[in-house]
Amino acid sequence: MTRQAFGAGALALVILAVPAVSAQAPQGRAGGAAQGRGGRGAAPALPEPTNLQILPKDMTRQQVVPIMQGFNAALGVACNYCHVTAQDAAAGRGRAAGPAPA
């Protein structure tokens, strides 16, 4: 019961923090490199989030990632607790397939 109350409280805290985080401008270096358009050696631009069901549909990756990291910290889990990785998908493991073997 205490674990559920803690989880609900942590989730409520994160949800209340969403408006404050989404109101802030994305941080990063000025210029094209911050947008994934840098010169040699720049990391490829990651796609913007899709299928946002709780968060506003127009949020950018720079706004969504810190919120998701807050979920991870509050719940004590990693990204692959909710999201299927490419490695899991290739091995046939996913949310529909049930938990990964131990």
C-alpha positions in Angstrom: 0.0 0.0 0.0 2.8 2.4 0.9 4.6 1.7 -2.4 1.4 2.5 -4.4 0.9 5.7 -2.4 4.5 6.7 -3.1 4.2 5.9 -6.8 0.9 7.8 -7.1 2.4 10.8 -5.3 5.6 10.8 -7.4 3.5 10.5 -10.6 1.3 13.4 -9.5 4.4 15.5 -8.8 5.8 14.8 -12.3 2.4 15.6 -13.9 2.3 18.9 -12.0 5.8 19.7 -13.3 4.8 19.3 -17.0 3.4 22.9 -17.4 6.5 24.4 -15.9 8.9 22.3 -18.1 6.9 22.9 -21.3 6.8 26.6 -20.7 10.6 26.8 -20.8 12.4 27.3 -24.0 14.6 24.3 -25.1 18.2 24.6 -23.9 21.2 24.0 -26.1 23.8 25.8 -28.1 22.7 28.5 -30.5 23.0 27.8 -34.2 22.5 24.8 -36.4 24.4 22.3 -34.2 21.7 22.5 -31.6 19.1 21.5 -34.2 21.1 18.6 -35.6 22.4 20.5 -38.6 26.0 20.8 -37.6 29.1 20.0 -39.7 31.2 16.9 -39.7 30.7 14.6 -36.7 27.3 16.0 -35.7 24.8 13.4 -34.5 21.9 12.8 -36.8 18.8 14.7 -35.8 16.4 12.5 -33.8 12.8 12.6 -34.8 10.2 14.6 -32.9 8.0 12.6 -30.6 4.9 11.0 -32.0 1.9 9.3 -30.5 1.8 11.6 -27.4 -1.3 10.6 -25.6 -0.9 12.5 -22.3 1.5 15.3 -23.1 0.6 18.1 -25.5 1.0 17.0 -29.2 3.1 20.0 -30.1 5.9 19.3 -27.5 9.4 19.0 -28.9 11.9 16.3 -28.1 13.9 18.8 -25.9 10.7 19.2 -23.8 9.6 15.6 -23.7 12.9 13.9 -22.8 13.4 15.6 -19.4 9.8 14.7 -18.4 10.4 11.1 -19.3 13.6 11.1 -17.3 11.6 12.4 -14.4 9.2 9.5 -14.8 12.2 7.1 -14.8 13.6 8.7 -11.6 10.3 8.8 -9.8 9.4 5.2 -10.7 12.9 3.7 -10.4 12.8 2.2 -13.9 14.6 2.6 -17.2 13.2 3.7 -20.5 12.8 0.1 -21.7 10.3 -0.5 -18.9 7.7 1.3 -21.1 9.3 1.5 -24.5 10.4 -1.4 -26.6 14.0 -1.1 -27.8 15.1 -2.2 -31.3 17.0 -5.1 -29.7 13.9 -6.2 -27.9 11.8 -6.0 -31.0 14.4 -8.0 -33.0 14.3 -10.7 -30.3 10.5 -10.8 -30.3 10.2 -9.2 -26.8 7.8 -6.4 -26.3 4.8 -5.3 -24.3 2.5 -7.6 -26.2 5.0 -10.6 -25.8 5.1 -10.2 -22.0 8.0 -9.7 -19.7 11.5 -10.5 -20.8 12.9 -13.9 -19.6 15.2 -13.6 -16.6 
